[in-house]
Amino acid sequence: MEERKQKVVVVGAGPVGSLAALYAANRGHDVEIYELRGDLRDPSTTPLNFTRSINLALSERGLNAMRHANQPRLIDYVKGVTIPMRGRMIHGKRPDGKLYEEAQDYDIHGRSILAIDRGDLNKRLLDMLEEMPNVTFFFNHKLTGADFKRNKAWFEAKDESAYNLRDRAREIEIDFDFMIGADGAHSAVRYHLMKFARMDYQQEYIDTLWCEFQIAPKADSSSSSAKSKFRISPNHLHIWPGKEFMFIAIPSEDGSFTCTLFAPAAIYEQLEADTTGTSIPQFFDKHFPGVTSLIAPADLVSQFQSNPHLPLISIKCKPYHFSSSVVIVGDAAHAMVPFYGQGMNAGLEDVRILFDILDKHDRMTNDDSSLEASQREIALAEYSAVRVPDAHAINDLALQNYIEMRSSVLSPVYRWRKALEEWLSVYVPSLGWQTKYSRVSFGNERYSEVVRKSDHQGQVLVRSLVGGVGLPLLAGSLFLWFRYKGAIGRAAYGVFYNFMGMVCRTVHGRRR
């Protein structure tokens, strides 16, 4: 079906905005992409507020969105700069002082998530867009105003080659049929959208800051093996859990690891207060054993003191649209903390679902352009209704997964629950049993449906535990209590009490 050509404006040229532009361009529309920064393929262009961002984890939802972009080369082009991570590698120190590494696979079926540098992904998407004759880029353009009733927008245009800080930026006015806001957590599109839509908005800064570090590749690698340049396993997300904080490392193609310290603001204040920096290696040696053998103490201090210490924000809002003229996607609609590795994947999935719904309603239109606008309004209302509960669900899961990563990975109860669920998924497949992580990262079920099924699995698990073990244990405990009424009875009751405590912790873990 040949679609009527429209002018689609995408604000934000990151991965989500670029994919949205690709979807729109493939439908024959004239697409204009406006980006606040310079060309993101230029190494001198850096993300706002910081030098680099947390490395990205690309999983099935993001890949599926790219598969549906009608660009056969895209998946292989992107996968060419990824590194498969099959699980977590937990680092710690045993009571005897020996360091250990413990692998925890993400999935019993051997599936992996893909580590990718944000810049590499962005470059490949922008390169594909540049090949399309109906796509135009406008870098260094800041959205300053929008009228979503008249479909007009205003941008400040900055020509970096001739721009003088004392000069005022040139303002331009544009018309559009449809605007897609993909301009991040501090979205200008969302700001102007709130003047037109009765939007519910919730913003939360969690009590955690993050700072980036680097593990350099091996300097003396003489082997031809690609893995030889990595100082630790490249096929894992490395975690040094600290219960209230953690240190992680994600591999990069050049053999380095991008590392992040996540810790409460109070910890950062303590480390910042020591201007000599001597407490920083000591802190790492105490809580993240082995890191100072991968990053020299002097480099730890230098990186901590020179790299910014940044907050983590979680945003929920609804609706995501106004009338037929505008919709927000990705972080602009639902910024989340990075602990489930789903922020970008959810944003890419937004694009697929948005255009699936637009396509469905487009098939209902005729040649009357006003009717087409009214159908798009219905489509956008449907998109908001469908996507809001899913975005809220993954926002909550991302917050909860921080507890799992920094603490629960060390818990025997967590490992027992994970092993049981994986055993059921393999040996009793008719139950349709999967871990929550597998459903989120290796499937395309709605996030809200993942939560519902996971909660149901938890309830079944508890009923089975209580019925199969708890009731006989309780009966035996009561018999011994009344039979002996002494130490043996109290001990038996203690066993039952501890068992029920484990069940309760299991339920709590399942609901996280």
ZILIN-V270537 format. One record per residue. OMEGA is omega as a letter, one per 30 degrees, with the letter a starting at -180 (none if undefined). Layout:
OMEGA
OMEGA
This chain:
l
a
l
a
l
l
l
l
l
l
a
a
l
a
a
l
l
l
l
l
l
l
a
a
l
l
l
a
l
a
l
a
l
a
a
a
l
l
a
l
l
a
a
l
a
l
a
l
a
a
l
l
l
l
a
l
a
a
a
a
l
l
l
l
l
l
a
a
l
l
a
a
a
a
a
a
l
a
a
l
l
l
l
l
a
a
l
l
a
a
l
l
l
l
l
l
a
l
l
l
a
a
l
a
l
a
a
l
l
l
a
l
a
l
a
l
a
a
l
l
a
a
a
l
l
l
l
l
a
l
a
a
a
l
l
l
l
l
a
l
a
l
a
a
l
l
a
l
l
l
l
l
a
a
l
a
a
l
a
a
a
a
l
a
a
a
l
l
l
l
l
l
l
l
l
l
a
l
l
l
l
a
l
a
a
a
l
l
l
l
a
l
a
l
a
a
l
a
l
a
l
a
a
l
l
a
l
l
l
l
a
l
l
l
a
l
l
a
a
a
l
a
l
l
a
a
a
a
a
a
l
a
l
a
l
l
a
a
l
a
a
a
l
a
l
l
a
l
a
a
l
a
a
a
l
l
l
a
a
l
l
a
l
a
a
l
l
l
l
a
l
a
l
a
l
l
a
a
a
l
l
l
a
l
a
a
a
a
l
a
a
l
l
l
a
a
l
l
l
a
a
a
l
a
a
a
a
l
a
a
l
a
l
a
l
l
l
f
a
a
l
l
l
a
a
l
l
a
l
a
l
a
a
l
a
l
a
a
l
a
a
a
l
a
l
l
l
l
l
a
l
a
l
a
l
a
l
l
l
a
l
l
a
a
l
a
a
a
l
l
l
l
a
l
l
l
l
a
a
l
l
l
l
a
a
a
a
a
l
l
l
a
a
l
a
a
l
l
a
a
l
l
a
a
a
a
a
a
l
a
l
l
l
a
l
a
l
l
a
a
l
l
l
a
a
a
l
a
a
l
a
a
l
l
l
a
l
l
a
a
a
l
a
l
l
a
a
l
l
l
a
a
l
l
l
l
l
l
l
a
a
l
l
l
a
a
a
a
a
a
l
l
l
a
l
a
a
l
a
l
a
a
a
l
a
a
a
l
l
l
l
l
l
l
l
a
l
l
a
l
l
l
l
l
l
l
a
l
a
a
l
none
